[in-house]
Amino acid sequence: MKVAVEEIEGCKRRLAVEAPAEVVQQAWERAYGRVQKRASLPGFRRGHVPRSLVKLHFADDVRREVAESLIPDVYRRALDEARIDPVDEPDLRDLRLEEGVPLSFVAVVEVKPAIALGEYRGLEIRHAPAPVTDPDVEEALGHMREQHAEYRTVERPAATGDLVVVDYTLTPEGHDATQATGYRFVVGSGSVLPEIDEAVVGTKAGEEREIGVRFAEDHRVESLRGRGGTARFTVTEVKEKVLPALDDDFAKSLGEFDTLDALRAEVRRQLEARREADERRDLEDKLVDALLAGHDFAVPEAMVTRQSAHLVEHARERLRRQGVDPDRVLDYPKMLAEVRPGAERAVRRALLLEAIADVEQVAPGEAEIDAEIERLARASQRPAPAVRRMMEKSGDLDGLRLGLRERMTVDLLVQHARVTS
């Protein structure tokens, strides 16, 4: 077999492949046999049609059989011979497939880049972790009070921060009116159109207002973007937010603490743990940024495309969980353009860390893999052996191994980095 490899641009390679005529003829003979076994014509029992009639009446079936078996096999052998590991499916061109003559085709593929590693140990990083302060703790306690706030009905006009209950009719230009009763929203929260948010301030229960509205140019419903309309609403109830007192009784109401001081200590502990994790991620990001800045290399377009699609699918899934049809609200071409820089950075990061792991011979052992599976098993409340079997069957175990390898590589880089404040 003949294989000629040409580097055409960036990570693309052009393989010109030719398989000898005798290999092609053998594939054709095997295909004739397979088709003959299932061929059926008037006057002949199934599987007993003569070869001459198979050639005459089932030529397309035979050629399809040859193509589906021979081309993939020759392509795989060509990759092995050329020592190429593509990251995407081939773009096959100039295919010549005929009985009795050599098979030839051109396959254009993308491969991972050969990265010439520069400095990666001892990188100098400026990083000054910020400690958890008393104001941070008090702010967190304030959020907890907000979460346990009550709303009590008042007779006064609505003000910012109040919860109002309204019955409304919304009529966009060129659309049918929509109505709702008992709709609740917090004034000033931005959860309704700005004109409604502004108009409800100063209204009392029982009062009615009619106002003009305009939908934003980036409204989630495309047909409403930039359109005007009217809104008529009646306030049925005004409720004032009442925060619980910050005292021992509040701490006890959470079920785990006897005193406010005990609650405050636990809040600080949780904030410090969260801050430590955030600081670690920030340090790793700075380190990777420095790494990428010192290494310039091309990335396969196919890998960037896959990563972009992955990010888009995550966004789609988030919307589905919120009960929103993503196909109605997402502008996919715009979104793909927006996520591309992040996708390209993610691919560059993965390729660079992989190259470093290869040089440093970083690889997770079975103990590390078992520990990670055990952690996943605890999180999913399943037996660890069952989780392992499921991951082996789905192929996720290889992904877990790669993820651990990347994490260990980052740990090595952090260990050898020179961190200054």
C-alpha positions as CSV (number, residue, x, y, z in Angstrom):
1,M,0.0,0.0,0.0
2,K,1.2,3.5,-0.8
3,V,0.7,6.4,1.6
4,A,2.0,9.9,1.1
5,V,1.5,12.5,3.8
6,E,1.6,16.3,3.2
7,E,1.3,19.0,5.8
8,I,-1.1,21.5,4.2
9,E,-1.9,24.1,7.0
10,G,-1.8,24.3,10.7
11,C,-2.9,20.9,12.1
12,K,-4.3,19.6,8.7
13,R,-2.6,16.7,7.0
14,R,-3.3,15.4,3.5
15,L,-3.0,11.6,3.0
16,A,-2.8,10.3,-0.5
17,V,-3.6,6.6,-0.2
18,E,-3.4,3.7,-2.8
19,A,-4.2,0.1,-2.2
20,P,-3.1,-2.6,-4.7
21,A,-5.5,-4.1,-7.2
22,E,-5.2,-7.5,-5.7
23,V,-6.5,-6.2,-2.4
24,V,-9.4,-4.5,-4.1
25,Q,-10.2,-7.7,-6.1
26,Q,-10.2,-9.8,-2.9
27,A,-12.7,-7.3,-1.3
28,W,-14.9,-7.5,-4.4
29,E,-14.9,-11.3,-4.3
30,R,-15.9,-11.3,-0.6
31,A,-18.7,-8.8,-1.4
32,Y,-20.0,-10.9,-4.3
33,G,-20.2,-13.8,-1.8
34,R,-22.1,-11.8,0.8
35,V,-24.5,-10.4,-1.7
36,Q,-25.0,-13.7,-3.5
37,K,-26.1,-15.3,-0.2
38,R,-29.0,-13.0,0.2
39,A,-29.8,-12.3,-3.5
40,S,-33.2,-13.3,-4.8
41,L,-34.5,-13.2,-8.4
42,P,-37.5,-14.8,-10.1
43,G,-36.8,-18.5,-10.9
44,F,-34.0,-18.8,-8.3
45,R,-34.1,-19.7,-4.7
46,R,-32.7,-17.1,-2.3
47,G,-28.9,-17.5,-2.1
48,H,-28.7,-19.5,-5.4
49,V,-28.6,-16.7,-8.0
50,P,-25.6,-17.3,-10.3
51,R,-22.6,-15.0,-10.0
52,S,-23.1,-13.6,-13.5
53,L,-26.7,-12.5,-12.7
54,V,-25.5,-11.0,-9.3
55,K,-23.0,-8.9,-11.3
56,L,-25.7,-7.8,-13.6
57,H,-28.6,-7.1,-11.2
58,F,-26.8,-6.3,-7.9
59,A,-23.8,-4.3,-9.0
60,D,-24.7,-1.4,-6.8
61,D,-25.1,-3.6,-3.7
62,V,-21.8,-5.2,-4.3
63,R,-20.0,-1.9,-4.8
64,R,-21.7,-0.6,-1.5
65,E,-20.5,-3.7,0.3
66,V,-16.9,-3.1,-0.9
67,A,-16.9,0.6,0.0
68,E,-18.3,0.0,3.5
69,S,-15.7,-2.7,4.3
70,L,-12.6,-1.9,2.2
71,I,-12.3,1.9,2.5
72,P,-12.4,2.0,6.4
73,D,-9.9,-0.8,6.6
74,V,-7.5,0.8,4.1
75,Y,-7.9,4.1,5.8
76,R,-7.0,2.6,9.3
77,R,-4.0,0.8,7.8
78,A,-2.8,4.1,6.2
79,L,-3.1,5.9,9.5
80,D,-1.0,3.2,11.2
81,E,1.6,3.3,8.4
82,A,1.8,7.1,8.5
83,R,1.7,7.1,12.3
84,I,-1.1,9.7,12.4
85,D,-3.7,9.9,15.1
86,P,-6.5,12.2,13.7
87,V,-8.8,14.1,16.0
88,D,-11.8,14.1,13.6
89,E,-13.4,12.0,10.8
90,P,-11.6,12.2,7.5
91,D,-12.7,14.4,4.6
92,L,-12.4,11.9,1.7
93,R,-11.7,13.2,-1.7
94,D,-10.9,12.0,-5.2
95,L,-12.1,8.5,-4.5
96,R,-11.5,5.8,-7.1
97,L,-13.2,2.5,-6.4
98,E,-13.5,0.0,-9.3
99,E,-13.2,-3.7,-9.6
100,G,-9.8,-5.0,-10.6
101,V,-7.9,-1.7,-10.3
102,P,-6.1,-0.1,-7.3
103,L,-8.2,1.8,-4.8
104,S,-7.1,5.4,-4.3
105,F,-8.4,8.4,-2.3
106,V,-7.2,11.5,-0.5
107,A,-8.1,11.9,3.2
108,V,-7.7,15.3,4.8
109,V,-7.6,15.1,8.6
110,E,-6.6,17.2,11.5
111,V,-4.1,16.1,14.1
112,K,-2.9,17.4,17.5
113,P,-0.1,19.9,17.2
114,A,3.5,19.1,18.0
115,I,4.1,21.5,20.9
116,A,7.7,22.7,21.5
117,L,7.6,23.1,25.3
118,G,9.3,26.2,26.7
119,E,9.5,27.1,30.4
120,Y,6.7,25.6,32.5
121,R,8.4,24.9,35.8
122,G,9.2,27.8,38.1
123,L,6.8,30.2,36.5
124,E,6.4,33.4,38.5
125,I,2.9,34.3,39.4
126,R,1.5,37.3,41.3
127,H,-1.2,36.1,43.6
128,A,-2.3,37.6,46.9
129,P,-5.1,35.6,48.7
130,A,-7.6,37.8,50.4
131,P,-8.6,36.7,54.0
132,V,-12.2,36.4,55.1
133,T,-13.1,39.5,57.1
134,D,-15.7,40.4,59.7
135,P,-17.7,42.4,57.1
136,D,-17.7,39.3,54.9
137,V,-19.2,37.2,57.7
138,E,-21.9,39.9,58.4
139,E,-22.7,40.1,54.7
140,A,-23.3,36.3,54.6
141,L,-25.5,36.5,57.7
142,G,-27.4,39.3,56.0
143,H,-28.1,37.0,53.0
144,M,-29.3,34.3,55.4
145,R,-31.7,36.8,57.0
146,E,-32.9,37.7,53.5
147,Q,-33.6,34.0,52.8
148,H,-35.7,33.7,55.9
149,A,-37.5,37.0,55.5
150,E,-41.3,37.2,55.7
151,Y,-43.7,39.4,53.8
152,R,-46.5,41.0,55.7
153,T,-49.5,42.8,54.2
154,V,-49.5,46.6,54.6
155,E,-52.0,49.3,53.7
156,R,-49.5,51.8,52.5
157,P,-48.5,52.4,48.8
158,A,-46.0,50.0,47.3
159,A,-42.3,50.9,47.5
160,T,-39.1,49.4,46.2
161,G,-38.4,46.1,47.9
162,D,-42.0,45.4,48.6
163,L,-43.7,42.3,47.2
164,V,-46.8,43.2,45.2
165,V,-49.6,40.9,43.9
166,V,-51.2,42.1,40.7
167,D,-53.8,41.1,38.1
168,Y,-52.6,42.2,34.7
169,T,-53.4,42.3,30.9
170,L,-50.4,42.7,28.6
171,T,-51.0,43.5,25.0
172,P,-47.9,43.7,22.7
173,E,-48.3,45.3,19.3
174,G,-49.3,42.7,16.7
175,H,-49.9,40.0,19.4
176,D,-52.9,38.7,21.3
177,A,-53.2,39.9,24.9
178,T,-52.0,37.8,27.8
179,Q,-53.6,37.8,31.2
180,A,-52.7,36.7,34.7
181,T,-54.2,36.9,38.1
182,G,-52.3,36.8,41.4
183,Y,-48.9,37.5,39.8
184,R,-46.3,38.3,42.4
185,F,-43.0,40.2,42.0
186,V,-40.6,42.2,44.2
187,V,-40.6,45.8,43.2
188,G,-37.2,46.9,41.8
189,S,-36.0,43.3,41.3
190,G,-36.0,43.6,37.5
191,S,-38.3,40.6,37.1
192,V,-40.9,42.6,35.1
193,L,-40.8,45.2,32.3
194,P,-39.2,48.4,33.6
195,E,-42.3,50.5,32.9
196,I,-44.4,48.2,35.1
197,D,-41.7,48.2,37.8
198,E,-41.7,52.0,37.9
199,A,-45.5,52.4,37.6
200,V,-46.3,50.1,40.5
201,V,-44.4,52.3,43.0
202,G,-46.9,54.5,44.9
203,T,-49.9,52.4,44.1
204,K,-52.1,50.9,46.9
205,A,-54.2,47.7,46.9
206,G,-57.2,48.2,44.7
207,E,-55.7,50.8,42.4
208,E,-55.5,50.3,38.7
209,R,-53.0,51.6,36.1
210,E,-52.6,51.5,32.3
211,I,-49.2,52.3,30.8
212,G,-47.2,51.9,27.6
213,V,-44.4,49.4,27.5
214,R,-41.6,48.5,25.1
215,F,-39.8,45.2,24.9
216,A,-36.0,45.1,24.9
217,E,-34.1,44.6,21.6
218,D,-32.6,41.4,23.1
219,H,-35.9,40.0,24.6
220,R,-35.8,36.3,24.9
221,V,-38.9,36.0,22.6
222,E,-37.6,37.1,19.2
223,S,-41.0,38.2,17.9
224,L,-41.3,40.7,20.7
225,R,-37.9,42.4,20.3
226,G,-38.2,46.1,20.0
227,R,-42.0,46.1,20.0
228,G,-44.3,48.4,22.0
229,G,-47.5,47.6,23.7
230,T,-49.8,48.4,26.7
231,A,-50.1,46.9,30.1
232,R,-53.1,47.3,32.4
233,F,-52.7,46.1,36.0
234,T,-54.6,46.2,39.3
235,V,-52.7,45.9,42.6
236,T,-54.5,43.4,44.8
237,E,-52.0,43.3,47.7
238,V,-48.8,45.1,49.0
239,K,-46.5,43.1,51.3
240,E,-43.5,44.5,53.2
241,K,-40.4,42.5,53.8
242,V,-39.7,41.8,57.5
243,L,-36.2,40.4,58.3
244,P,-35.7,38.2,61.4
245,A,-33.7,39.7,64.2
246,L,-30.0,38.6,64.1
247,D,-29.9,36.9,67.6
248,D,-29.7,33.6,69.3
249,D,-33.3,32.8,68.4
250,F,-32.5,33.2,64.7
251,A,-29.5,30.9,65.1
252,K,-31.6,28.3,66.8
253,S,-34.3,28.5,64.1
254,L,-31.7,27.1,61.7
255,G,-31.8,23.9,63.7
256,E,-28.0,23.4,64.3
257,F,-26.8,26.2,66.5
258,D,-27.5,27.3,70.1
259,T,-26.1,30.8,69.9
260,L,-25.5,33.5,67.3
261,D,-21.8,33.2,68.0
262,A,-21.9,29.5,67.0
263,L,-23.7,30.4,63.8
264,R,-21.2,33.2,63.1
265,A,-18.2,30.8,63.6
266,E,-19.7,28.2,61.2
267,V,-20.4,30.9,58.6
268,R,-16.8,32.0,58.8
269,R,-15.6,28.4,58.5
270,Q,-17.7,27.9,55.3
271,L,-16.6,31.2,53.9
272,E,-12.9,30.3,54.5
273,A,-13.3,26.9,52.8
274,R,-15.1,28.5,49.8
275,R,-12.5,31.3,49.6
276,E,-9.7,28.8,49.7
277,A,-11.2,26.9,46.7
278,D,-11.8,30.1,44.8
279,E,-8.2,31.3,45.5
280,R,-6.9,28.0,44.3
281,R,-8.9,28.2,41.0
282,D,-7.7,31.8,40.6
283,L,-4.1,30.7,41.1
284,E,-4.5,27.9,38.6
285,D,-6.1,30.2,36.0
286,K,-3.2,32.7,36.4
287,L,-0.7,29.9,36.0
288,V,-2.4,28.6,32.8
289,D,-2.6,32.1,31.4
290,A,1.2,32.4,31.9
291,L,1.7,29.0,30.3
292,L,-0.4,29.8,27.3
293,A,1.3,33.2,26.9
294,G,4.6,31.4,26.6
295,H,3.5,28.8,24.1
296,D,2.2,29.6,20.6
297,F,0.8,26.7,18.6
298,A,-2.1,26.0,16.2
299,V,-5.1,24.1,17.5
300,P,-7.3,21.7,15.5
301,E,-10.5,23.4,14.3
302,A,-12.4,20.1,14.9
303,M,-11.5,20.2,18.6
304,V,-12.6,23.8,18.9
305,T,-15.9,23.1,17.1
306,R,-16.6,20.1,19.5
307,Q,-15.8,22.2,22.5
308,S,-18.1,25.1,21.3
309,A,-20.9,22.6,20.7
310,H,-20.3,21.2,24.2
311,L,-20.7,24.7,25.7
312,V,-23.8,25.4,23.7
313,E,-25.4,22.1,24.8
314,H,-24.7,23.0,28.4
315,A,-26.6,26.3,27.9
316,R,-29.5,24.3,26.2
317,E,-29.6,21.9,29.1
318,R,-29.8,24.8,31.7
319,L,-32.7,26.3,29.8
320,R,-34.5,22.9,29.6
321,R,-34.1,22.5,33.4
322,Q,-35.8,25.9,33.8
323,G,-38.7,24.8,31.6
324,V,-37.7,26.9,28.6
325,D,-37.5,25.7,25.1
326,P,-33.9,26.6,24.0
327,D,-34.8,26.5,20.3
328,R,-37.2,29.4,20.9
329,V,-34.8,31.7,22.7
330,L,-31.3,31.0,21.6
331,D,-29.6,32.6,18.6
332,Y,-27.2,29.8,17.8
333,P,-24.9,31.5,15.2
334,K,-24.5,34.4,17.7
335,M,-23.9,32.1,20.6
336,L,-21.4,30.0,18.7
337,A,-19.4,33.1,18.0
338,E,-19.6,34.2,21.6
339,V,-18.4,30.9,23.1
340,R,-15.6,30.3,20.5
341,P,-12.8,32.2,22.3
342,G,-13.5,30.3,25.5
343,A,-13.7,27.0,23.6
344,E,-10.3,27.7,21.8
345,R,-8.7,28.5,25.2
346,A,-10.0,25.3,26.7
347,V,-8.6,23.3,23.8
348,R,-5.2,25.1,24.0
349,R,-5.1,24.5,27.8
350,A,-5.9,20.8,27.4
351,L,-3.3,20.2,24.7
352,L,-0.6,22.1,26.5
353,L,-1.2,20.2,29.8
354,E,-1.2,17.0,27.9
355,A,2.2,17.7,26.4
356,I,3.6,18.6,29.8
357,A,2.1,15.4,31.3
358,D,3.7,13.3,28.6
359,V,7.2,14.8,29.3
360,E,6.7,14.6,33.1
361,Q,5.2,11.1,32.8
362,V,2.2,12.1,34.8
363,A,-0.4,9.3,35.1
364,P,-2.9,8.5,37.8
365,G,-2.5,5.1,39.5
366,E,-5.2,2.7,40.4
367,A,-5.3,4.1,43.9
368,E,-6.1,7.6,42.6
369,I,-8.8,6.3,40.2
370,D,-10.4,4.2,43.0
371,A,-10.5,7.2,45.3
372,E,-12.2,9.3,42.6
373,I,-14.7,6.6,41.9
374,E,-15.4,6.3,45.6
375,R,-16.0,10.1,45.8
376,L,-18.4,9.9,42.9
377,A,-20.1,6.9,44.5
378,R,-20.7,8.7,47.7
379,A,-22.1,11.7,45.9
380,S,-24.5,9.6,43.9
381,Q,-25.3,7.2,46.9
382,R,-24.4,4.2,44.8
383,P,-21.9,1.3,45.5
384,A,-18.4,2.1,44.1
385,P,-18.2,-1.2,42.1
386,A,-21.5,-0.3,40.4
387,V,-20.2,3.1,39.5
388,R,-17.0,1.7,38.1
389,R,-18.9,-0.8,35.9
390,M,-21.2,1.9,34.6
391,M,-18.3,4.1,33.8
392,E,-16.4,1.3,32.0
393,K,-19.5,0.5,29.9
394,S,-20.1,4.1,28.9
395,G,-16.5,5.0,28.3
396,D,-16.5,7.6,31.0
397,L,-13.7,5.9,32.9
398,D,-11.2,7.0,30.3
399,G,-12.5,10.6,30.7
400,L,-12.1,10.3,34.4
401,R,-8.5,9.1,34.0
402,L,-7.7,12.0,31.6
403,G,-9.3,14.4,34.1
404,L,-7.2,13.1,36.9
405,R,-4.1,13.3,34.8
406,E,-4.8,16.9,34.0
407,R,-5.4,17.8,37.6
408,M,-2.2,16.1,38.7
409,T,-0.3,18.1,36.0
410,V,-1.7,21.4,37.3
411,D,-0.8,20.4,40.8
412,L,2.8,19.8,39.7
413,L,2.9,23.2,38.0
414,V,1.5,24.9,41.1
415,Q,4.0,23.0,43.3
416,H,6.9,24.4,41.3
417,A,5.6,27.9,40.6
418,R,7.1,30.9,42.3
419,V,4.1,32.7,43.8
420,T,4.6,36.3,44.9
421,S,2.2,38.8,46.3
